[in-house]
Amino acid sequence: MSWDDEAATWDEGVFQRAYAEAAHRSLIALADRFGISLEGARICDFGCGTGLLTERLAARAARVDAVDTSPAMLAVLRAKAAQHGWGHVHLFPRLISATTPYDLVVCSSVCAFLEDYRGTVRQLVERMRPGGLFVQWDWELDPASEEPMGLSREAIHATLRSAGLAAVTVEIGFEATVEGHTMRPLVGAGLSPTP
């Protein structure tokens, strides 16, 4: 599958829209649990795709750096940003050095696709302010599946801990049923190290 080929119709998908809305609700609950405010936050949406989560974050954030390797996905988000006048949403084809550390990093259904999951999480955590919140949603790995895809709870926990995150939790992020299919992705979260 090519993400560029999916970009033009991605936002029309009922599963994609339901997933983004449920992930956003779970993020609000996690931020509250960890004592992180989304109001005026500096956020990195890593693996943003067409920005279904970015557009929800943009309403509260002071700045959102949206990162994706798919030019077509970024083009869809660029059009949204122009349409809504989101001057505080910045698009990047790769991770950049943040001039001001992020309060929040989110990775929605992207980490299982990374070639270097541990290394990428480490790089993201390095760009966070002390006590900032890291959150990832990914499908839980079923090794018995014909085509295993996703991440195990153990792999997520070990990766977040190895990146130096504290108060790490891995649990079911949300349940959303669409057209008789229930989505139950994992959410991994933790706080960036404080001195």
N, C-alpha and C positions, 0 to 999 in steps of 0.2 A: 504494500500500500504506500502511495506517495501522499504525504501531507499536503503538498502543493495541489494535487488533484482533488483533494477533499475540501479545500478552502472555500470555494465559491458557494457551496451548499451546506457547509458545516453548521451554520447558525440556524438552519431550518430544521435540524434534527431534534425531535422531541426528547430523546435521551440526553443529548448534549445540553439542551437548555435546562432540563430537570436536574442533571448532574451539577451544573454550575450554580443553580439556585440552592440546592441542598448543601453543596460544599461551602457556599457563602454563609448560610445559616450556621453550619458547624464551625466555621471560622469565627463568627461572632461569639459563639459559646466558648470556644477555646480561648480566644483573646480575653474574655471576661474571666475565665478560670485562672489564666496566667497573669492577670492584672495588666494587660497591654491595651492601650487605647488605639482604636483605628482612626480617630479624629486627628487630622493633621499629621498622620504618620507618613514616613518615607518607606515605600514598599517596593520590593522587587517581585514581579510575577514572572518566574522563570518557567519557560515552556508555555507561554501565554496563549499560543494558537491565535484564534480570531478575537480573543479578548472577552469571552463570555464571563470570566471571573474579573478581569481587569475593569470592565465597565461598572461592575458592582463596587469595586474598590475605589474607583475614581470619584465616587460621590462623597467620600469622606477624607481621602488621603490628600496630603500636601503635594506629594509627588509619587508617581508610579513609573518605575522603569520596567517596561514589558520586553521580555527577551524570548526570541524564538528563531530557530534556524530556517524556518520555512518562509521564503519571500512572499509567497501567495497568502499565507496566513497573516503575516504582518501587513500586507496590503489591505486586507479586509479591516483589520484593526485601525490602520492609518485613516481609512475612510470614515470609520466611526468617530475617531478622535476629531477629525476635521468637522464632521457634521455637528457634533456636540460642543465644539469649542474647548476641548480638553487640552489646554496648553501645558498642563502639568503632567500629561502622560507622554512619556518618551519611549521610542521604540528602538530596539537594538537587535542585530542578528547574532550577537554573541555576548557573553558576560563581559561587563566592563569593570574597571576600577571605580568604585563609588567614591565621589569626592566627599560626600557626607554619608556616614554609615546608615544602613537600613534599620528601621525599627521592626520590620516584618519582612520575611521572605516566604513566599508561597510557591509550591510546585504541585500543580494539579494534574495528576495522571500522566506524569512525564518521567519520573525517576526510573521506572522499570525499562525504559527505552534507552537509557544512557549507557554509553560504552564504559565510562568510568564513574559509576555511581558514587563510590566513596570519595574519590578525588573531587568530583563536582560539588558534593555537599560540603566538603572541607573549604573549597573556594567560596561558596556562598556564605558560609558561617564567618569566614575571614572578613566579609564585607558588611557584617552586622555590628550594630552598637552593642556594648555590654548589656546583657539583660534583654536583648531583642528576641523576638519569637520566630522560630522556624517551623513551618507546617508543610507536610506533604501528604497528598492523597494518592493511593495506588491500589490496584486490585490485588487481592491476596492470592499468592501462588498456590496452585493446586498441582502438586507434582504428578498426580495420577491422570491429569488431563491429557488428551491426545496431543495438544499443542500447549504445553505449560507456558504461562505468561503471568507476570506479576512479581511481587516480592513477598517473602515470608515475613512474619512478625519479627522473627529473630534477626533477619538480615537488616530490617529497618532499624530495630533497636540498636544493634551493634554498630551500624553505620553512623547513626546520630550521636551515639556515645563517643565513637572514635574521632568525630569531628569536634569534640569538646563540649557538646551541648549538655546542659544539666536539666534535671527534672523531666527526663525523657518519658513520654508515654506513647504507646502504640495500642490502638483499639479500633473498633468499628467506627468509622467517621460519621456515617449516617445511613439511613435506610430510605430509599425512594423507590416507589413502585410506579412504573410507566408501562402501559399496555400489557399488564400482567407479568412483567419482568421486574424483579426486585434487585436494585443495585445496593451493594453493601461493601463499599471500598474501605480499606484500612486508612487511618490517619495516624501519621507519626508527627510528634511535636516535641519541642524542647527549647530551652532558653540558652542564648549564646553566653559564653563564659564572662564572668565579671572578675575584675582584678582582686 
